[in-house]
């Protein structure tokens, strides 16, 4: 009990609250629901991937996603909270104790938590960028330019990009090119779910237009006629949604 109270105190301090009573009821409700998942999941059955919690996104009211990372039976939730005691059984469910409050996820939370998006995080946080993408993508829902729709390239997508560009590392890509490239992966003021996509749908990213298609599988086509497959959809954060893609979208080289 003392351990739980201590970690709650840390959460309150980091969030700027003196005590639980200061937390708005609606906020506290979503924080608590973010610790609940449907079904009886035993510790041994946790696996790496995205799942839904009982909390809802401020952007759409749809269920928030949670990223679970399971490595050698060590389970981490949203990149920050670790299960320290599993399989405490109750009459109506099962409890797993965690070492800190599971954070309500923003777009950036998932970029940090998902080990398959490490190269994207490196790109977004490169020190010489003239745009602070991490701060921008942490903008709260209801505040411009949130909510966001983000197309997140996998680590392999960035490896393939370096081969395509003849570069050795992300640091070899000049700042204007990297900045422009990243803007083509973000749509502002929209939480576009996979069900919102259709054939020949023009998507106006922060960098410029790209085209979505769904026949034969969801894809994105950039201005260079390069096609990226959407391989995971509807990863819902409180300030937007993430779709994972297998190829980096590039700015139109003709422009």
Backbone as CSV, one residue per row, in Angstrom:
resi,resn,N_x,N_y,N_z,CA_x,CA_y,CA_z,C_x,C_y,C_z
1,UNK,0.818,-1.206,0.000,0.000,0.000,0.000,0.852,1.255,0.000
2,UNK,1.891,1.274,0.783,2.743,2.450,0.833,3.400,2.696,-0.525
3,UNK,3.784,1.635,-1.213,4.403,1.767,-2.522,3.429,2.397,-3.512
4,UNK,2.175,1.959,-3.467,1.163,2.514,-4.361,0.963,3.996,-4.063
5,UNK,0.867,4.379,-2.792,0.668,5.779,-2.420,1.859,6.619,-2.872
6,UNK,3.057,6.107,-2.716,4.248,6.868,-3.127,4.218,7.156,-4.609
7,UNK,3.885,6.158,-5.416,3.876,6.376,-6.856,2.732,7.293,-7.271
8,UNK,1.602,7.253,-6.557,0.518,8.190,-6.826,0.978,9.602,-6.531
9,UNK,1.751,9.774,-5.450,2.273,11.100,-5.108,3.191,11.621,-6.202
10,UNK,3.998,10.742,-6.777,4.878,11.149,-7.873,4.063,11.621,-9.069
11,UNK,3.015,10.864,-9.407,2.148,11.249,-10.514,1.516,12.613,-10.269
12,UNK,0.988,12.823,-9.067,0.336,14.096,-8.754,1.321,15.256,-8.861
13,UNK,2.543,15.049,-8.379,3.550,16.099,-8.440,3.892,16.437,-9.883
14,UNK,4.090,15.396,-10.710,4.451,15.627,-12.113,3.316,16.305,-12.874
15,UNK,2.061,16.031,-12.466,0.907,16.620,-13.143,0.546,17.989,-12.586
16,UNK,1.232,18.427,-11.525,0.984,19.747,-10.968,-0.165,19.812,-9.979
17,UNK,-0.542,18.663,-9.386,-1.629,18.631,-8.401,-1.045,18.360,-7.018
18,UNK,-1.659,18.965,-5.998,-1.208,18.741,-4.625,-1.799,17.473,-4.035
19,UNK,-3.021,17.134,-4.457,-3.671,15.939,-3.945,-4.706,15.458,-4.954
20,UNK,-5.290,14.300,-4.696,-6.250,13.702,-5.625,-7.473,14.587,-5.816
21,UNK,-7.869,15.286,-4.765,-9.063,16.124,-4.848,-8.928,17.242,-5.871
22,UNK,-7.691,17.630,-6.201,-7.472,18.700,-7.174,-7.609,18.222,-8.619
23,UNK,-7.560,16.923,-8.826,-7.659,16.386,-10.194,-9.117,16.470,-10.643
24,UNK,-9.391,17.125,-11.786,-10.770,17.194,-12.262,-11.367,15.797,-12.407
25,UNK,-12.632,15.667,-12.051,-13.286,14.360,-12.051,-13.184,13.663,-13.396
26,UNK,-13.405,14.420,-14.479,-13.355,13.818,-15.817,-11.961,13.289,-16.128
27,UNK,-10.929,14.050,-15.728,-9.542,13.630,-15.963,-9.225,12.387,-15.141
28,UNK,-9.611,12.402,-13.869,-9.333,11.257,-12.992,-10.041,10.003,-13.489
29,UNK,-11.276,10.183,-13.982,-12.024,9.040,-14.517,-11.281,8.380,-15.662
30,UNK,-10.760,9.195,-16.601,-10.047,8.634,-17.749,-8.718,7.998,-17.337
31,UNK,-8.060,8.584,-16.345,-6.810,7.994,-15.853,-7.081,6.601,-15.275
32,UNK,-8.133,6.485,-14.479,-8.463,5.187,-13.880,-8.876,4.176,-14.946
33,UNK,-9.718,4.618,-15.902,-10.164,3.712,-16.965,-9.007,3.281,-17.866
34,UNK,-7.957,4.095,-17.909,-6.785,3.736,-18.723,-6.029,2.550,-18.131
35,UNK,-6.399,2.151,-16.926,-5.791,0.993,-16.268,-6.672,-0.253,-16.375
36,UNK,-7.704,-0.180,-17.213,-8.655,-1.287,-17.326,-8.725,-1.787,-18.766
37,UNK,-8.635,-3.099,-18.923,-8.812,-3.730,-20.224,-9.880,-4.813,-20.095
38,UNK,-10.615,-5.029,-21.161,-11.651,-6.069,-21.149,-11.011,-7.461,-21.202
39,UNK,-11.637,-8.411,-20.532,-11.174,-9.791,-20.606,-10.255,-10.165,-19.456
40,UNK,-10.090,-11.469,-19.252,-9.203,-12.002,-18.225,-7.853,-12.313,-18.861
41,UNK,-6.914,-11.388,-18.722,-5.596,-11.556,-19.337,-4.594,-11.933,-18.257
42,UNK,-4.091,-13.155,-18.313,-3.076,-13.577,-17.369,-1.720,-13.006,-17.771
43,UNK,-0.839,-12.898,-16.796,0.462,-12.280,-17.046,1.189,-12.974,-18.190
44,UNK,1.140,-14.279,-18.231,1.865,-15.030,-19.261,1.315,-14.788,-20.660
45,UNK,0.090,-14.245,-20.731,-0.548,-14.048,-22.037,-0.324,-12.656,-22.622
46,UNK,0.334,-11.770,-21.873,0.628,-10.457,-22.443,1.630,-10.614,-23.581
47,UNK,1.377,-9.893,-24.679,2.291,-9.921,-25.812,2.451,-8.517,-26.362
48,UNK,3.536,-8.296,-27.073,3.823,-6.973,-27.613,2.800,-6.590,-28.670
49,UNK,2.291,-5.367,-28.558,1.339,-4.875,-29.549,0.466,-3.784,-28.978
50,UNK,-0.522,-3.384,-29.767,-1.471,-2.348,-29.355,-2.815,-2.991,-29.010
51,UNK,-3.391,-2.510,-27.910,-4.670,-3.011,-27.441,-5.514,-1.820,-26.994
52,UNK,-6.763,-2.075,-26.611,-7.639,-1.000,-26.172,-7.834,-1.034,-24.666
53,UNK,-7.970,0.169,-24.079,-8.339,0.281,-22.673,-9.794,0.751,-22.589
54,UNK,-10.284,0.901,-21.375,-11.651,1.377,-21.171,-11.749,2.894,-21.207
55,UNK,-10.608,3.585,-21.318,-10.605,5.050,-21.409,-10.944,5.486,-22.828
56,UNK,-11.365,6.741,-22.959,-11.745,7.276,-24.262,-10.861,8.455,-24.659
57,UNK,-10.650,8.594,-25.967,-9.873,9.698,-26.505,-10.652,10.999,-26.422
58,UNK,-9.968,12.064,-26.032,-10.592,13.383,-26.022,-10.872,13.867,-27.435
59,UNK,-10.178,13.283,-28.405,-10.337,13.734,-29.794,-11.619,13.192,-30.419
60,UNK,-12.001,11.949,-30.081,-13.115,11.317,-30.787,-14.104,10.607,-29.879
61,UNK,-13.720,10.347,-28.634,-14.569,9.546,-27.767,-14.407,8.058,-27.981
62,UNK,-13.520,7.655,-28.898,-13.257,6.243,-29.150,-12.248,5.716,-28.118
63,UNK,-12.199,4.389,-27.903,-11.307,3.838,-26.877,-9.837,4.169,-27.132
64,UNK,-9.143,4.511,-26.054,-7.710,4.759,-26.153,-6.958,3.449,-26.358
65,UNK,-5.871,3.528,-27.088,-4.985,2.378,-27.245,-3.955,2.361,-26.122
66,UNK,-3.407,1.194,-25.885,-2.297,1.040,-24.951,-1.241,0.200,-25.643
67,UNK,0.031,0.589,-25.504,1.104,-0.216,-26.089,1.698,-1.110,-25.014
68,UNK,1.690,-2.390,-25.292,2.270,-3.379,-24.381,3.558,-3.911,-25.002
69,UNK,4.613,-3.881,-24.224,5.906,-4.418,-24.656,6.270,-5.569,-23.729
70,UNK,6.378,-6.770,-24.291,6.737,-7.942,-23.501,8.079,-8.470,-23.999
71,UNK,9.080,-8.369,-23.147,10.417,-8.849,-23.478,10.889,-9.735,-22.333
72,UNK,11.119,-10.998,-22.637,11.595,-11.950,-21.631,10.699,-11.938,-20.381
73,UNK,9.384,-11.917,-20.626,8.371,-11.939,-19.574,8.395,-10.688,-18.695
74,UNK,8.993,-9.639,-19.177,8.931,-8.332,-18.507,7.949,-7.481,-19.299
75,UNK,6.894,-7.014,-18.665,5.805,-6.330,-19.359,5.808,-4.845,-19.008
76,UNK,5.901,-4.002,-20.047,5.884,-2.555,-19.880,4.686,-1.978,-20.622
77,UNK,4.023,-1.000,-20.003,2.805,-0.415,-20.541,3.039,1.051,-20.896
78,UNK,2.780,1.388,-22.176,2.990,2.747,-22.682,4.397,3.269,-22.400
79,UNK,5.345,2.371,-22.345,6.747,2.745,-22.267,7.227,3.208,-20.911
80,UNK,6.331,3.290,-19.912,6.724,3.879,-18.632,6.371,3.035,-17.423
81,UNK,5.278,2.295,-17.476,4.807,1.538,-16.312,5.122,0.061,-16.494
82,UNK,5.641,-0.573,-15.453,5.987,-1.987,-15.538,5.138,-2.781,-14.541
83,UNK,4.678,-3.930,-14.968,3.945,-4.818,-14.065,4.934,-5.450,-13.085
84,UNK,4.689,-5.239,-11.808,5.588,-5.759,-10.773,5.016,-6.960,-10.039
85,UNK,3.695,-7.130,-10.115,3.061,-8.311,-9.513,1.856,-8.678,-10.365
86,UNK,1.829,-9.898,-10.849,0.763,-10.301,-11.747,-0.189,-11.309,-11.144
87,UNK,-1.335,-11.447,-11.821,-2.280,-12.527,-11.533,-2.850,-12.505,-10.121
88,UNK,-3.247,-11.309,-9.652,-4.000,-11.215,-8.396,-5.472,-11.399,-8.763
89,UNK,-6.030,-12.526,-8.408,-7.355,-12.892,-8.894,-8.461,-12.349,-8.001
90,UNK,-9.529,-11.852,-8.655,-10.732,-11.395,-7.969,-11.910,-12.177,-8.525
91,UNK,-13.076,-12.012,-7.909,-14.246,-12.758,-8.375,-14.722,-12.281,-9.745
92,UNK,-14.377,-11.043,-10.115,-14.868,-10.497,-11.381,-13.750,-10.042,-12.307
93,UNK,-12.542,-10.542,-12.075,-11.455,-10.129,-12.949,-10.113,-10.543,-12.406
94,UNK,-9.076,-9.895,-12.938,-7.705,-10.202,-12.535,-6.930,-8.892,-12.466
95,UNK,-6.063,-8.769,-11.475,-5.337,-7.528,-11.230,-3.848,-7.762,-11.440
96,UNK,-3.209,-6.782,-12.070,-1.749,-6.771,-12.196,-1.260,-5.449,-11.606
97,UNK,-0.414,-5.502,-10.605,0.096,-4.291,-9.971,1.194,-3.665,-10.834
98,UNK,1.177,-2.340,-10.955,2.180,-1.626,-11.750,2.972,-0.679,-10.854
99,UNK,4.169,-0.294,-11.330,5.056,0.499,-10.483,4.855,2.001,-10.620
100,UNK,3.971,2.423,-11.530,3.635,3.841,-11.625,2.357,3.983,-12.435
101,UNK,1.736,5.158,-12.351,0.506,5.408,-13.086,0.772,5.280,-14.584
102,UNK,-0.094,4.523,-15.276,0.057,4.346,-16.721,-0.343,5.649,-17.409
103,UNK,0.549,6.261,-18.180,0.233,7.564,-18.759,-0.857,7.496,-19.814
104,UNK,-1.746,8.511,-19.791,-2.682,8.687,-20.890,-1.845,8.993,-22.129
105,UNK,-1.970,8.211,-23.211,-1.019,8.345,-24.313,-1.312,9.507,-25.259
106,UNK,-0.269,10.241,-25.575,-0.299,11.180,-26.691,0.339,10.486,-27.895
107,UNK,0.343,11.146,-29.034,1.042,10.605,-30.209,2.494,10.286,-29.857
108,UNK,3.141,11.188,-29.118,4.557,11.024,-28.777,4.764,9.838,-27.840
109,UNK,3.798,9.579,-26.965,3.901,8.419,-26.068,4.140,7.142,-26.856
110,UNK,3.373,6.955,-27.931,3.513,5.730,-28.715,4.832,5.691,-29.484
111,UNK,5.302,6.853,-29.954,6.599,6.891,-30.640,7.719,6.482,-29.689
112,UNK,7.577,6.835,-28.420,8.580,6.466,-27.419,8.440,5.014,-26.978
113,UNK,7.190,4.552,-26.858,6.950,3.232,-26.277,7.197,2.090,-27.253
114,UNK,6.887,2.295,-28.527,6.957,1.233,-29.527,8.384,1.094,-30.045
115,UNK,9.034,-0.017,-29.689,10.428,-0.225,-30.106,10.564,-0.356,-31.620
116,UNK,9.450,-0.607,-32.317,9.487,-0.672,-33.769,9.438,0.683,-34.436
117,UNK,9.311,1.751,-33.623,9.275,3.117,-34.153,10.465,3.946,-33.663
118,UNK,11.536,3.265,-33.279,12.702,3.953,-32.724,13.297,4.955,-33.703
119,UNK,13.414,4.591,-34.972,14.001,5.501,-35.950,13.124,6.729,-36.175
120,UNK,11.806,6.541,-36.096,10.906,7.689,-36.211,11.144,8.645,-35.053
121,UNK,11.277,8.116,-33.846,11.532,8.976,-32.686,12.854,9.716,-32.840
122,UNK,13.878,9.027,-33.338,15.171,9.681,-33.561,15.019,10.817,-34.561
123,UNK,14.264,10.577,-35.624,14.066,11.609,-36.643,13.292,12.798,-36.080
124,UNK,12.224,12.519,-35.331,11.380,13.593,-34.792,12.114,14.471,-33.793
125,UNK,13.111,13.907,-33.120,13.797,14.633,-32.049,15.227,15.022,-32.413
126,UNK,15.573,14.968,-33.707,16.944,15.345,-34.088,17.205,16.784,-33.665
127,UNK,18.310,17.041,-32.971,18.531,18.348,-32.337,18.537,19.536,-33.299
128,UNK,18.927,19.326,-34.555,19.052,20.467,-35.466,17.751,20.828,-36.180
129,UNK,16.680,20.082,-35.932,15.417,20.391,-36.600,14.911,21.762,-36.160
130,UNK,14.419,22.533,-37.111,13.887,23.858,-36.803,12.410,23.796,-36.399
131,UNK,11.822,22.618,-36.410,10.462,22.416,-35.908,10.532,21.433,-34.744
132,UNK,9.865,21.775,-33.645,9.849,20.915,-32.460,8.673,19.955,-32.588
133,UNK,8.895,18.871,-33.340,7.809,17.929,-33.610,7.280,17.271,-32.338
134,UNK,8.168,16.994,-31.383,7.720,16.347,-30.152,6.717,17.230,-29.405
135,UNK,6.984,18.520,-29.343,6.059,19.439,-28.670,4.769,19.596,-29.466
136,UNK,4.908,19.711,-30.773,3.726,19.882,-31.628,2.790,18.683,-31.472
137,UNK,3.354,17.475,-31.530,2.539,16.259,-31.477,2.090,15.909,-30.064
138,UNK,2.460,16.734,-29.090,1.964,16.587,-27.725,0.834,17.568,-27.436
139,UNK,0.468,18.379,-28.425,-0.607,19.358,-28.251,-1.898,18.662,-27.841
140,UNK,-2.581,19.226,-26.864,-3.818,18.622,-26.365,-4.932,18.717,-27.397
141,UNK,-5.814,17.721,-27.393,-6.983,17.743,-28.267,-7.810,18.980,-27.956
142,UNK,-8.305,19.626,-28.998,-9.072,20.845,-28.821,-8.240,22.097,-28.948
143,UNK,-6.924,21.921,-29.031,-6.007,23.048,-29.223,-5.334,22.897,-30.582
144,UNK,-5.464,23.899,-31.442,-4.865,23.838,-32.772,-3.355,23.615,-32.661
145,UNK,-2.746,22.737,-33.477,-3.324,22.027,-34.627,-3.814,20.606,-34.332
146,UNK,-4.003,20.264,-33.049,-4.562,18.946,-32.708,-6.066,18.932,-33.023
147,UNK,-6.642,17.733,-33.190,-5.999,16.411,-33.146,-5.225,16.126,-34.429
148,UNK,-4.423,15.083,-34.385,-3.562,14.729,-35.510,-3.890,13.335,-36.044
149,UNK,-3.604,13.163,-37.321,-3.520,11.831,-37.913,-2.068,11.655,-38.337
150,UNK,-1.404,10.653,-37.802,0.022,10.453,-38.061,0.241,9.109,-38.748
151,UNK,0.998,9.141,-39.822,1.418,7.913,-40.505,2.853,7.648,-40.074
152,UNK,3.040,6.582,-39.304,4.315,6.321,-38.640,5.103,5.235,-39.354
153,UNK,6.222,5.573,-39.998,7.037,4.551,-40.674,7.760,3.654,-39.669
154,UNK,7.835,2.383,-39.991,8.550,1.425,-39.150,10.055,1.674,-39.225
155,UNK,10.786,1.032,-38.319,12.250,1.123,-38.364,12.783,0.644,-39.710
156,UNK,12.217,-0.465,-40.218,12.676,-0.984,-41.506,12.401,0.000,-42.627
157,UNK,11.316,0.743,-42.527,11.013,1.752,-43.547,12.121,2.791,-43.620
158,UNK,12.659,3.184,-42.466,13.755,4.160,-42.467,15.055,3.536,-42.988
159,UNK,15.271,2.261,-42.670,16.442,1.569,-43.218,16.367,1.547,-44.747
160,UNK,15.190,1.225,-45.267,15.001,1.190,-46.716,15.164,2.583,-47.329
161,UNK,14.732,3.610,-46.595,14.885,4.984,-47.090,16.354,5.354,-47.250
162,UNK,17.174,4.979,-46.269,18.604,5.290,-46.347,19.230,4.630,-47.569
163,UNK,18.828,3.409,-47.849,19.331,2.721,-49.048,18.876,3.470,-50.295
164,UNK,17.618,3.871,-50.312,17.055,4.577,-51.458,17.778,5.904,-51.721
165,UNK,18.154,6.588,-50.632,18.808,7.896,-50.756,20.327,7.792,-50.825
166,UNK,20.860,6.592,-50.630,22.312,6.424,-50.634,22.965,7.039,-49.417
167,UNK,22.253,7.059,-48.280,22.766,7.653,-47.045,23.150,6.554,-46.063
168,UNK,24.073,6.874,-45.170,24.523,5.909,-44.181,23.680,5.944,-42.917
169,UNK,23.170,7.113,-42.560,22.375,7.264,-41.342,21.429,8.449,-41.503
170,UNK,20.503,8.584,-40.563,19.557,9.694,-40.611,20.260,11.036,-40.516
171,UNK,21.410,11.065,-39.866,22.151,12.322,-39.730,22.713,12.798,-41.067
172,UNK,22.761,11.912,-42.075,23.252,12.303,-43.404,22.191,13.052,-44.205
173,UNK,20.938,13.011,-43.754,19.863,13.706,-44.467,19.833,15.148,-43.983
174,UNK,19.913,16.095,-44.903,19.959,17.495,-44.501,18.665,17.907,-43.805
175,UNK,18.773,18.924,-42.958,17.646,19.340,-42.117,16.412,19.725,-42.923
176,UNK,16.521,20.536,-43.984,15.307,20.897,-44.731,14.585,19.683,-45.311
177,UNK,15.357,18.710,-45.797,14.742,17.512,-46.378,14.056,16.677,-45.300
178,UNK,14.729,16.487,-44.163,14.142,15.699,-43.091,12.886,16.374,-42.548
179,UNK,12.959,17.677,-42.336,11.794,18.409,-41.825,10.618,18.293,-42.788
180,UNK,10.887,18.499,-44.075,9.815,18.408,-45.074,9.242,17.004,-45.129
181,UNK,10.109,16.009,-45.029,9.653,14.611,-45.060,8.726,14.310,-43.901
182,UNK,9.106,14.733,-42.710,8.283,14.456,-41.533,6.916,15.125,-41.622
183,UNK,6.855,16.312,-42.210,5.556,17.002,-42.314,4.584,16.239,-43.202
184,UNK,5.098,15.454,-44.127,4.229,14.673,-45.017,3.600,13.466,-44.310
185,UNK,3.954,13.264,-43.061,3.394,12.138,-42.307,2.358,12.585,-41.284
186,UNK,2.011,13.868,-41.299,1.112,14.407,-40.277,-0.017,15.204,-40.927
187,UNK,-1.239,14.897,-40.532,-2.406,15.697,-40.893,-2.869,16.409,-39.635
188,UNK,-3.042,17.716,-39.697,-3.489,18.477,-38.547,-5.005,18.640,-38.524
189,UNK,-5.511,18.809,-37.313,-6.940,19.067,-37.083,-7.839,17.975,-37.666
190,UNK,-7.372,16.731,-37.564,-8.177,15.599,-38.041,-7.746,14.334,-37.317
191,UNK,-8.728,13.543,-36.913,-8.473,12.232,-36.319,-9.079,11.209,-37.280
192,UNK,-8.375,10.965,-38.391,-8.908,10.138,-39.467,-8.658,8.659,-39.175
193,UNK,-9.726,7.935,-38.932,-9.639,6.502,-38.701,-9.565,5.756,-40.028
194,UNK,-9.246,4.481,-39.960,-9.134,3.683,-41.188,-10.452,3.649,-41.945
195,UNK,-11.565,3.729,-41.210,-12.880,3.707,-41.849,-13.183,4.999,-42.608
196,UNK,-12.373,6.037,-42.386,-12.556,7.306,-43.091,-11.828,7.332,-44.435
197,UNK,-10.987,6.326,-44.690,-10.220,6.283,-45.927,-11.042,5.680,-47.057
198,UNK,-10.722,6.095,-48.268,-11.406,5.569,-49.446,-10.452,5.655,-50.629
199,UNK,-10.840,5.096,-51.765,-9.986,5.129,-52.951,-9.875,6.551,-53.504
200,UNK,-8.637,6.886,-53.932,-8.349,8.193,-54.546,-8.702,9.358,-53.634
201,UNK,-8.542,9.144,-52.325,-8.829,10.199,-51.352,-7.583,11.048,-51.144
202,UNK,-7.683,12.333,-51.435,-6.552,13.233,-51.223,-6.482,13.636,-49.768
203,UNK,-5.324,13.427,-49.153,-5.090,13.777,-47.762,-4.143,14.974,-47.720
204,UNK,-4.562,16.014,-47.053,-3.752,17.233,-46.992,-2.882,17.213,-45.742
205,UNK,-1.671,16.711,-45.876,-0.726,16.670,-44.766,-0.147,18.067,-44.537
206,UNK,0.602,18.210,-43.451,1.252,19.496,-43.172,2.271,19.852,-44.242
207,UNK,2.734,18.850,-44.988,3.709,19.112,-46.042,3.090,19.301,-47.410
208,UNK,1.965,18.670,-47.658,1.322,18.722,-48.965,0.439,17.516,-49.164
209,UNK,-0.163,17.383,-50.330,-1.128,16.304,-50.553,-0.470,14.953,-50.830
210,UNK,-1.092,13.892,-50.289,-0.785,12.521,-50.651,-2.129,11.847,-50.910
211,UNK,-2.108,10.669,-51.504,-3.364,10.014,-51.891,-3.509,8.673,-51.191
212,UNK,-4.690,8.453,-50.621,-4.997,7.174,-49.988,-5.826,6.320,-50.920
213,UNK,-5.620,5.007,-50.843,-6.455,4.027,-51.541,-6.679,2.852,-50.608
214,UNK,-7.796,2.149,-50.804,-8.094,1.016,-49.926,-8.291,-0.296,-50.682
215,UNK,-8.527,-0.236,-51.991,-8.717,-1.466,-52.762,-7.434,-2.293,-52.773
216,UNK,-7.545,-3.554,-52.369,-6.367,-4.415,-52.310,-5.520,-4.178,-51.084
217,UNK,-6.022,-3.411,-50.138,-5.271,-3.079,-48.928,-4.987,-1.591,-48.868
218,UNK,-5.046,-1.016,-47.689,-4.869,0.432,-47.533,-3.444,0.848,-47.863
219,UNK,-3.321,1.900,-48.682,-2.009,2.402,-49.089,-2.022,3.927,-49.140
220,UNK,-0.814,4.494,-49.172,-0.610,5.918,-49.411,0.301,6.058,-50.613
221,UNK,0.005,7.022,-51.487,0.853,7.305,-52.644,1.331,8.744,-52.545
222,UNK,2.660,8.951,-52.553,3.170,10.316,-52.469,3.319,10.923,-53.857
223,UNK,3.820,12.141,-53.919,3.937,12.853,-55.195,4.953,12.265,-56.142
224,UNK,5.729,11.278,-55.677,6.717,10.595,-56.516,6.207,9.226,-56.971
225,UNK,4.909,8.986,-56.750,4.263,7.709,-57.079,4.858,6.537,-56.304
226,UNK,5.434,6.823,-55.149,5.912,5.775,-54.248,4.739,5.343,-53.370
227,UNK,4.571,4.055,-53.170,3.415,3.534,-52.453,3.850,2.961,-51.108
228,UNK,3.190,3.421,-50.057,3.408,2.914,-48.708,2.183,2.118,-48.273
229,UNK,2.397,0.917,-47.787,1.295,0.114,-47.274,1.026,0.476,-45.814
230,UNK,-0.242,0.600,-45.472,-0.630,0.829,-44.080,-0.769,-0.536,-43.426
231,UNK,0.098,-0.827,-42.465,0.173,-2.185,-41.922,-0.436,-2.310,-40.523
232,UNK,-0.739,-1.196,-39.874,-1.454,-1.215,-38.589,-2.267,0.068,-38.509
233,UNK,-3.496,-0.043,-38.067,-4.398,1.110,-38.123,-5.001,1.425,-36.754
234,UNK,-5.459,2.678,-36.646,-6.314,3.124,-35.541,-5.683,2.950,-34.163
235,UNK,-4.413,3.320,-34.047,-3.773,3.375,-32.734,-4.165,4.725,-32.135
236,UNK,-5.078,4.703,-31.180,-5.723,5.931,-30.727,-5.039,6.534,-29.505
237,UNK,-4.569,7.764,-29.662,-4.057,8.561,-28.547,-5.122,9.559,-28.128
238,UNK,-4.870,10.279,-27.037,-5.880,11.250,-26.600,-5.938,12.454,-27.529
239,UNK,-4.854,12.691,-28.290,-4.811,13.864,-29.165,-4.669,13.500,-30.638
240,UNK,-5.045,12.292,-30.994,-4.963,11.906,-32.397,-4.827,10.416,-32.580
241,UNK,-4.597,10.025,-33.823,-4.546,8.607,-34.150,-3.308,8.326,-34.996
242,UNK,-2.749,7.127,-34.828,-1.549,6.707,-35.550,-1.883,5.522,-36.436
243,UNK,-1.375,5.560,-37.670,-1.414,4.410,-38.566,0.037,4.093,-38.935
244,UNK,0.430,2.847,-38.824,1.815,2.456,-39.091,1.964,2.081,-40.565
245,UNK,3.022,2.589,-41.206,3.249,2.342,-42.634,4.625,1.709,-42.852
246,UNK,4.778,1.051,-44.017,6.006,0.290,-44.263,7.011,1.008,-45.156
247,UNK,6.701,2.248,-45.555,7.636,3.022,-46.378,7.496,4.497,-46.031
248,UNK,8.630,5.191,-45.948,8.624,6.619,-45.641,8.056,7.398,-46.823
249,UNK,7.136,8.305,-46.561,6.588,9.190,-47.570,7.583,10.316,-47.833
250,UNK,7.845,10.626,-49.090,8.805,11.662,-49.447,8.121,12.860,-50.098
251,UNK,8.682,14.066,-49.895,8.168,15.233,-50.597,8.259,15.055,-52.105
252,UNK,7.385,15.733,-52.816,7.381,15.667,-54.276,8.690,16.227,-54.805
253,UNK,9.486,15.367,-55.443,10.797,15.791,-55.939,10.692,16.703,-57.158
254,UNK,9.476,16.779,-57.740,9.293,17.637,-58.913,8.999,19.070,-58.496
255,UNK,8.658,19.274,-57.194,8.283,20.619,-56.746,9.513,21.416,-56.352
